[in-house]
Amino acid sequence: MISKPNCSVGNLLKLSRHQLKAVVAIFTGHAPVRGHLYIIGLSDGDPTCRFCGTETETAQNNICCCEVSSRQRYNVFVKLTAEPRDTSTALVTDLCLLIQGMGLLNLY
């Protein structure tokens, strides 16, 4: 499970409505990614990651280890792969940039 981001109420209030929605979706596990949509029955399609095509698409996979997002991940975590606990040390604004850079939720 992805760790809670390093943020205060003040940092959250600085986010746009769409950024806040993305952060909440990712960290509560209710992001509209293929794996989650498949589990809750809103998609009967393939739950495989639309970016790398190797694993089930989950928020954790996309943020921490999807090969296609390694460049965006490096910009946030300064490493190509991340552990779920690494998200607790990242700034919430940087995580928003990662989510946006990947086009993960297409909310921007």
Stockholm file with secondary structure:
# STOCKHOLM 1.0

chainA/1-108         MISKPNCSVGNLLKLSRHQLKAVVAIFTGHAPVRGHLYIIGLSDGDPTCRFCGTETETAQNNICCCEVSSRQRYNVFVKLTAEPRDTSTALVTDLCLLIQGMGLLNLY
#=GR chainA/1-108 SS CCCCCBCCHHHHHTSCHHHHHHHHHHHHTCCCCHHHHHHTTSCCSCCBCTTTSSSBCCHHHHHHTCGGGHHHHHHHHSSSSCCGGGGGTSBHHHHHHHHHHHTSSCCC
#=GC SS_cons         CCCCCBCCHHHHHTSCHHHHHHHHHHHHTCCCCHHHHHHTTSCCSCCBCTTTSSSBCCHHHHHHTCGGGHHHHHHHHSSSSCCGGGGGTSBHHHHHHHHHHHTSSCCC
//
